[in-house]
Amino acid sequence: MSIHPVDRHVGERIRARRKEIGISQQALAEKLGLTFQQVQKYERGMNRVSASKLYETAQVLSVSIEWFFLGLDTPELMPAQRLIPDPMAGLDRDQRKAVENLIKTLAKSN
């Protein structure tokens, strides 16, 4: 089983913040009602953090939930479909058809 890049990133952010404020895995685990082994697995990305536990973690570490996801806009972590926006977004059916016809015409001329 491979570790998902998002889980790894969130875990790294948990670890970085925990160290920044100077608390141990054990202390964080106690505040979250977990074992230190579970915190260790979160930090390594081996276990996915549930939404409710991420919320609690954010409170304990005094950060917003969004903070855990900062830096995820890098291409290697984003789903491929998000890398290229739909160039036809916002066009109605007639406009889409016109663009498609233009592309076909341009393709034939090459």
N, C-alpha and C positions, 0 to 999 in steps of 0.2 A: 504494500500500500504506500503510495507516494503522498507526500505532504503538499497540500494545495498552497500555492504561493500567497494567497490572501490570508490563510490561517497562519502561515509562517510570519507574514508581515505584522499581523495583529499581535502575535505572540512576542515578536521582537519589540514592538512598541510597549507592551505591558512590561517586559523586562527592563527596557530603557527607563521608563517612568518610575518603576519600583526602585531601581538603583539611584535614579536622580533624587528621589526624596528620602533615600537611605533606609528602606525597610527590607527585611529579609523575606524570602519565599515563605517561611513559616509564619511570619507576622501577617503577611498578605492573606495567606491561606486561612488563618484564624479569623480575620475580619470578614472573609467571604464564606466561612463555614465549610471550608474544603480541607483536604490534606495538602501538605506541601508538595507531594508527588503530583497531585492534580495541577497545581500551579506550575510546576516544572513542565508538565506535558503541554499546558496552554502556551507557555513561553517558547517551547520548541516547535509549536504548531502541530504536535502529534495528536492533540485533541482539539476539536473545534469548540470555541466558547459560545454558549447559548446567548441569545439576545438578553435574557434577564440577568445572566451572570456578567455579561459585558457591561450592562447598565450599572450593576452593583460595583464592578471593578472601577468603572469611571468615577463613581462617587468616592470610593476609597482612595483612589489615586488623584482625586481633585482635577480631573480633566473632563472634557466633553466626550461623548461617544464618537463624534467625528474625528477627534484627535487620533484615535487608533487607526484610522484609515488614511491619514495624511501620507502622501507619497505614493498612493496606489494609482495615480494617474500616469504611471510609467507604462510604456507599451507592453513590456513583458508580463505585466500583471493584469492588464485589461483584456476583457474578452475581445476577440478579433472583430466582431460585428460593431463594436464601439469605436474602433480606430478610424473608420471612414464613415462620415455621416452620409445619410441618404441624400444624394443631390436632387432627387425629385420630391423630397419632403415639402409639403406646402403647395404643391401644384395640383390643380384640379384635373379631372379626367381628360379634358380637351387639351390642356397644356401638356400633360404627360404624352399624349398621342403625338402632338406636334414635335416634342423633343425626340421621341422615338423615331419619327419619320425623318427628322433632320439627321440623326445619327446614322440611320440606314442609308440616306442619300450620300453622306460624307464617306461612309465605308465603301460604297460602290465606286466612288470617284478615285479611290486609291488603288 
